[in-house]
Amino acid sequence: MPSHKPIPYATQWIDENDIEAVVKILRSDWLTQGPTVEKFEKRVADYCGAKHAVAVCNGTAALHLACLALDLKPGDTLWTSPNTFVASANCALYCGANVNFVDIDPRTYNLSLKKLRQKLEVAARRKKLPKIVIPVHFAGQSCEMAEIFKLSKRYGFRVVEDAAHAVGARYRNRPVGDCRFSDVAIFSFHPVKIITTGEGGMLLTNRRDLYEKFLRLRTHGITREPRFMRGEPHGPWYYQQVELGFNYRITDIHCALGLSQMKRLEKFIHRRRQLARRYDKLLAGLPLTLPWQHPGAESSWHLYVVRLQLDKIQKSHLQVFEELRAAGIGVNLHYIPVHTQPYYRQLGFRPGQFPEAEKFYTEAISLPMFAKLTNAEQDCGVKVLREILV
Ligand SMILES: *Cc1c(COP(=O)(O)O)cnc(C)c1O
């Protein structure tokens, strides 16, 4: 049995100001579709330097709406990384489109630029180019967006950044989410992510047309604006459903929490960077491959993932993982390659198709990483890991 309180791999940090902000909404007139949603949207858009932001009920809904607004349909194809949460691929299936994957770069664990180029060349010859590519900023480290953007112009695909891990991250000295190199970027505010709203997500874009689509699709495809209607409005009560949308709304309660958390975003990121640097130092010399950072990227450190150098260790990956959990260190594994999931196998995918992502899966362990993690807790985790490894 562990001699300390179990340490999770990730958890939220809620303070009294957050609680007060939520309670204030509960005492107000608007629980949903009120002014706090827009305030939160504006706050995040300003932070990122994007023109528009639309908040939705979770990150998965944001991915779905991004695909819909970019007109992803049956017969179209979306490419993403196999090293991600299933949502980055499922959004294509929701639209009746096909999914394919681009294997990862063994240094960054993000979708490999080299493999993307090769796959695009082949796809162009076969006239099977993707309509959308979703680069996933794994662990909070941005993909090489400038290069992906260039490829998108050359091959004519749209780019949706899955920035669920990357709130507060930077790329080439600008915030992730500014959409300088993409059509849309999405965030998630699940409690394990950088800031939380309980459940929540956000779409960011610089395109007015997409922004207006997101607003409609978030609420059933309904508009109250005459310029989007067919014919004249009947009166002040009037609305029209002009396309098929969903109820993907978020509440003012959630957004009040998000707004309050935004005040501490810089502090959260600063602490995560500190913890990452501490891990780098404390783990140096162990039979582990530590995270590598691309020169253009400044990670938000959603995750700190180490890879076991199994040829230098007397134990298996599973053993190390189980021993850490048994000692109360709440490690996790990001990610099971999406194409190996039974549902995806049923679509025709096979193990062996994306070997770098599969190899990564056999070696990776996500160590505890969250802003509230103390130095003492981190030291404790490192001590346990060291004892297990040597
Ligand atoms: C969390 C996450 C999502 C989905 O976000 P939810 O808010 O949980 O729906 C999508 N992509 C990645 C990479 C994620 O980590």
The ligand as an ORCA input file, in Angstrom:
! r2SCAN-3c Opt
* xyz 0 1
  C     -10.113     15.709    -24.513
  C      -9.857     15.613    -25.953
  C     -10.863     15.750    -26.912
  C     -12.316     15.819    -26.582
  O     -12.672     16.783    -25.701
  P     -13.982     16.588    -24.776
  O     -14.166     17.951    -24.209
  O     -13.651     15.566    -23.761
  O     -15.101     16.185    -25.667
  C     -10.511     15.747    -28.250
  N      -9.246     15.576    -28.627
  C      -8.243     15.397    -27.746
  C      -6.855     15.219    -28.243
  C      -8.534     15.375    -26.385
  O      -7.544     15.153    -25.505
*
